[in-house]
Amino acid sequence: MRKLNITVWDETQGPMGVYPKGVYQAIADFLEDSNEFGKIRTATQPQPEHGLSQDLLDDTDVLVWWAHIHHSTVDDAIVERVWRRVMDGMGLILLHSAHGAKIFTKLVGTPTDVLRWRESGELERVWTIDRSHPITAGLPEYFDIPVSEMYGEHFGIPTPDELLFISWHEGGEVFRSGCTFKRGHGKIFFFAPGHETYPIYYMPEVKQIIINGIKWAAPLPLTPITHGHSPDSPQAKHNKLDKSS
Ligand code: ZN
């Protein structure tokens, strides 16, 4: 079977927090190390067309989107281009502050930037809710992120198709930290942990979740569909009678 081509997108080019080569490169590196995928490419917002040319998107099976605060400066034409590819079946993994990305809001139709947050380095306990889902395969009942940014409810998403993880934070808040949506032919997975000043993308559990998420979101081959009535449908027979009378 052909290996999946992955593109990892980041709003920043270069070092970020505890990631000397950038968050996008840290993610691309562990995807590369897994030997599970085909081409692994990166794209960043400062590049022309935000690095997301039509040719690159057409050759991308799953797009991983990490963003922080520059959502409003993402060009609407590029958002539209990504949206169309998701409608056609490209998978989309939205990480951490990508909750506020224009593409997320456009896909699910609600103010996804609404949530409670606090950057105070608290413990986050990530509970696996759906233990039979491909994205939670190999994950324990729960795991702890010793130092994390708090994201709490209420989170402005619509009811997700599947709720896979719920996080509990030391300050008492809870958050729907891992959930899926399907839009058009595309599968979308949002996963919250991953603040740039904490080494969260170096954690084996987090790497496993993202790798599982990419595999789950992979497009399936679509058989062509024909619009209109099949030759032996009652409607088609009726039309034929009409014409012969
Ligand atoms: Zn953050």
Boltz pocket constraint, residues with backbone or C-beta under 6 A from the ligand:
constraints:
  - pocket:
      binder: B
      contacts: [[A, 96], [A, 97], [A, 149], [A, 194], [A, 195], [A, 196]]
      max_distance: 6.0
